Amino acid sequence: MDHVTHLECVLCGATYDPEQVIYTCPNHEGVKGILDVHYDYDVVLDRFDAALDGNVASQWKYEAFLPVSEDADVVTLQEGGTAVHETPTLGAELGVTASVKDDGENPTGVLKDRATSVAVTKAKHAGRDVVTCASTGNAAASLAGYAARGGLSCRIFVPEDAPAGKLTQPLVYGADVLGVRGSYDEAYDLSLDVTDEFGWYNRNAAINPFQVEGKRTVGHEIAEQTSGDLPDWVVFAMGDGCTVAGAWKGLREFADLGLVEETPKLLGVQSAGASAIHDAFHGHEDATAVAETVADSIEVSRPRNTVKACRALEESGGTAVTVSDEEILRAEALLGRTEGLFAEPAGAAPIAGVRTARAEGVIGDGESVLMVVTGNGLKDPESVRSVTDDVVSIEPALGDVVDRYGRG
């Protein structure tokens, strides 16, 4: 892995060997010492020979940028390469030139597959037989699917109130799913304890430094797919902060290396009931309340990647907004009704965030905006039913249809 130079603590700058299995900087209590991966870009560019022509079959087009050994057996389900959809009807509703990158198209239905492919590849290369993580559902499904693909055992910790639909996936993939009688944060802490106790490979994106690296391929793709017509804004929902941090790293890399000409501003969106990164970015008091939102994928009280997320927003010239759960659900229905795209609540939060940013004057009239859907709506189809029409019950008779719609 000679293209990876070192791991560096974002707080104290201590450096570590990237070949070892290490999660956080031991100079700091708990998991505050998040590590960042640093590269020798001369080596990366020497290996990267793919044409930036907008055709992306999977994220492994960017393998030269990923922190895996050349002799590693890549565990992949062809994640990445998701489409950017022009969405003019949605744009007219929001008063912007709009497009949507739908990462719900990934193999297990979520952007996290990008990170999981890297995690399971590294776990297998390191000789680990068991992978683990804490999750509200999506990371659990993703890790279980890739563990099955890679022939590894998978043991997952979830809060017991995680959506049933999300827990069906990892069970189908053969994982041990352990429902913790507590919050996501308690499940998270337990996953760290078992990692120390049993030596299982931990995929938790907030602490495993290589997970953000997998997620940054969404930034590489956006840079390539919009080259020559870069949007003014790229919008992500934020939970632990890993996705927005990774995306920015990918976008910035391609610009710094001269592969594209410029970078967009980032808009980070959080639920008002889980707003810790937003609050930190705007200098508000540290919130201690337990997170509560219908968008379970971003229901995080103590985000572990706040530093990286805030740095990404600041460096891009962007900002963060919050939206209500009602606004998130209405955005989910709006996206489906206008463009035929189905997002889970967290995946629809960017649409709600753009509406808020427009109202606050952050995004101007006619600016171009790319919103990233991070998860498929089939992950949690029940939540949105509160803002959709009910099924209309009729008899199996033509007359009932005529009564409703008139004569043909």
N, C-alpha and C positions, 0 to 999 in steps of 0.2 A: 504494500500500500504506500509506495513511495511518493504518490501525489498528495498524500495527507501528511502535513508536517507535524501538527500537534493539536492537542485540545487545550483551550484556554478558559479559565474562570472569568465570567463576565463581571465579577465583583472585585477580585484582588489581582487578576492577571497571572496567577500561577498556571504553569503549563504541565501537561501530562502526555505520556506516550499514547498515541492513538491506537496502538495494537492491543493494549490491555482492555479488559472489561471494567470500566469505571463509569459511574453515573454522574456524581456531583463532586465538587471540590471539597475535600475533607477539612479544609481550613474554616468552614462555616457550619454552624449548627443547622441540623435538619437538611432541607434540600434547597437552601438559598443559593449555594454556589453552583449555578447552572454553567455547563461547559459549552463552549462554541468550538466548532471544527474549523481548522485553518488548512489551507491548501497551498501547494506549489503550482501556481497557475501556468508556469512554463511547461511543466509536465502535463497538466490537464490539456492545454491547447495542443501539445504535440500529439496527444492521443485522440483528441476530438476531431474527427474528419467527416462528420455527417453534414449534409447540406441543410441549411436553414431555409427550407422551401415551404414551410407550413404543413408538411406531411409528417405527422407524428403517430407512429403505430403504437408505441408504448413509451413510458418514461425512460426505459432503458436505452432509448436513443441517446440519452445524456449520461450513459454509464461512465464516461471519462470524468464526469463531475461528481459521481457518487462515491462515498467512502467505503468501498468494498475492494477486497483483494482481487487481483487479476485472475487468480486461480480458484476463486470462490464459485461454488455451484449456485447460480442465481435462482432463487425461488420466486417465480412470477406466475401471475394469472393474466398477464398483458394489461396491467394497470396503467393509467395515464392515457394520453392521446385522446382526451375527451374533447367534444366539439364546443366551439364558440358559436352560439346561435344569435343571429340578428333578431331583435325583438321590437319591431317598430310600434306595434299596438301598445305594448307595455310602456315603451318610451313616451308615446303620446300621453298616456295617463300620468306619467311622472314629470313630463316637461323636459325630457332629456333625450339625447340620442343614445339608445340603450342596446346592450347586448348581454347575453348570459352565457357563462361557461358552466356547463352542467357536469360537475364531478360526481353526481349521482349515477352517471353511466359507468363508473368503475365496477370491477367484478363483484364485490360484496355490497355495492350501492353507496359508497362513501369515499370521500377524498383521502381518508386515513389509509386506504390501501397502498398509497404511494409510500408512506412511512413503513407500513407493515412489511411490505416486500423487502425493504432494506433490513428491517429488524430480523426477520426470519432467516434471511440470507446470512447475516452476521452471526446469529445464534448457531446456525448449522455449521458455519465455517469454524466457529470457536469450539465446536464439539459439545455443545449443550443439547440435552435431550428434551428439556422441558422449557416452555416459554410461558410467561404470565403477564398479566396487566390488571389494572383496575379500570372500570369503564361504566358509563351510563348505558351502554348498549352497542354503540357503533364500533368502538375499538375492540370490544369483545368479539363481535361477529367477524371483523376483519382479521384479527389475530387467529381466531379459530380456523377460518378458511385457509389462511396461508400456512398454518401449522399442519393442517391436513395435507396440503399440497407438498409440504416439505418433509412429511413423515415424522413430525415432532409431536410430543404430548403437549396439551394446552390446558392450563388451569387459570380460571378467570374469576375476579372478584367484582361483584356488581351490587349496587344498593337494591334492596328487595322491591322498591317501587319503580324500577326501570320498566319501560314499556314491554309488554309481553311479546309483541311482534319482533322486537330487537333481540330478545333472548331466545327465540325459536331458532334463529340462524346459527349461533354457536353450538346449540344442542344438536342440530342437524349435522354440523361439521365434526361432531364427536368430542367436543370440549367438556371438561368438568366446569360447570358454572355454579359458583358459590355465592348465594344471595346473602349479603351482609345485612344484619338488622341494624341499619344506621344509614348515614348519608354517604354520598360519593366520596367526600373527604375521608371518612372513616374507612371506607373500602380501599381507598388509595393508600392510606397509612398502613393498613394491613398487608397490602401487596408489597410494600417496601420491607416489612418485617419478614415475610416469607422468603423474599429474595435473599436477605441476609442469612436466614436460617438454612435454606435448602440449596442455595446457589442456582436457582432457576434464572433464566435470562429474562430480564424485565423490559417490556416494550413500552412502558409508560412514556408517552411523547414529551411530557413536561420535564422529565429528568434524563431520559436516554438521549445523549447528544446527537446520535445518528438519526433520530426520528425527524427532527426538523430538517435534516439534510434531504431525506426522502420527500418531504412536503415541499421543499423548494423547487422541485421539478414543475409544480404548477406555475411558478413564476417564470421558469424557463419556457414553458409552453406558451404562456400568455405573451411573453416577449417575442417569441417566434411567430405565433399565429396572428399577432396584430402589428408586426413589423411594417412600417410605412403608414400605418393608420392607428397609432397608439391612442387609446382612450385617455381622456383627461384624468379619470378616476378609475381605480379598481377597488371593489368593495368586498369585504369579508366579514362574516360573523366572528366573534372572538369568545373563546371559553378560557382555556389555559393560556392562550396567546401563541401557541406553537405554529399555527397555520399562517397567520399574518406575518409572523417573524420569518418563517421559511420562505413564503412567497416573495417577500421583499428581498431576501438574500439572493434568490434566483434572478429576480428582475435586475437588481443592482449589479450582480456579477456579469450578466450579458452586456449591460451598458458599459461597465468599467473595462471590459475586455474588447470593446469595439464591435461586438457581434450585432448589437442594435444601437440606435442613436441616442435614445433617451429613456427615461423612466416615468411612470405615472405617479400621481398622488394616491395615497391609500386612505380609505375610509374604513375604520373599524367600527363594528356595530355590536352592541350588547343589549340584552334585556335589562330593563330598569330593575328587575329583581335579581340580577346577577351582574353587577356593573363595576367590579373591582378594577379592571384594567382601565376602563373609561375614567373612573374616579382618580386613579393614580396619574393618568396622562394629564388630566386637567388640574392636578394639585389639590384635590379634595381630601378630606379626612379619610383615613383608612377605615373601610367598612368592616365591621365584625359580624354582621348579621349573616345567617345561613342563607345561601342562594336559593331562590325559588322562582322557577319560570316554566312555562309550558314547553319551552325549547330545551329539552333535557340535555341535548348534546353540548350546550354551552352553560349548563347549570353548575357553575364552579364558584365556590366561596373564596378559595385561596389559590388563585392562579399561580402556577410555578414559573411561568415564562413571562411575567409582567415586564421585566427589564428589557428583554428582547423585543417584545411587542411594542412597548412605548418607544423604543429606539427606532423601530421600523417606521412607525407613524411619523415621528419627528423628522427622520432623515428624508422621508419621501415628501415632506411638506404637507402631510395630510392631517387628519384629526379623527376623533371618535365621537359617536353619538349613542344615545340610548333610545329604546323604543319599548312600548308596552306589549304585553302578551297579546292583547286584542289586536294591536297593529300588526304583530307578526302573523297571526292567523289570517287576518284580512289580506295581508300581502301574499300569503300562501295561496289563498283562493284567487286573488287577482292574477298571479302568475299562471295558474292553471287555466283560468277563464280566458285570458288574453293570448297566451302563447302555447298552450297545450303541454306545459312542463310542470311536473309534479315534484315539489320539494318538501322535505320534512320541515318542521317549524324553524330549526336553526338555519337550514338552507334558504329559507325565505326571509330571514332577518335582514339580509342586505337590501332587499326590495323595500322593506319598511324603513330601513335606515336612509335610503336615498330620498324617500318622501320627506322624512324629518329634516335631512340636510338641505333639501330644496326650501322647505318652510323657514329654516333658520338662515338662509342666504349663503350657506357654505358652498353649495353647488349652484352655479348660475344657469340662467335660461340657455337651453340648447347645448350645454356642455355634454361631452360624450362620457358614458359610464359603462363599465363592464362589471356586472355583478356575478359573483361566484357562488353557485349552489353547491354546498358541501355534502349533501346527503339526499337520497331519494325519498319521496313522500310515502312510499310503501313501507318505510321503516316505522311510521307512526301515523296510520291513516285516520285514526279515531279523533285526534286532537282537533283537526280542522272542521269536523262535522258541525261544530257549534256555529260556524259562520257560513254554512252552505244550506241550500234548500234540502228538504226531506224528500225521500222517495214518494212518488205519487201512486197511491194504490188505485187500481182500476179493475173492472171485470174483464174477462177475456171476450170482449164484445166491441165491434166497430163503433157502436153508438157512444161508448165512453170516450173514445178518442175524438170523435166528431164533436162531442159536447165540449171538449177541452180546446180543440184547435179549429173548429169549423169545418165546412165541407172543402174537399180538395178541388 
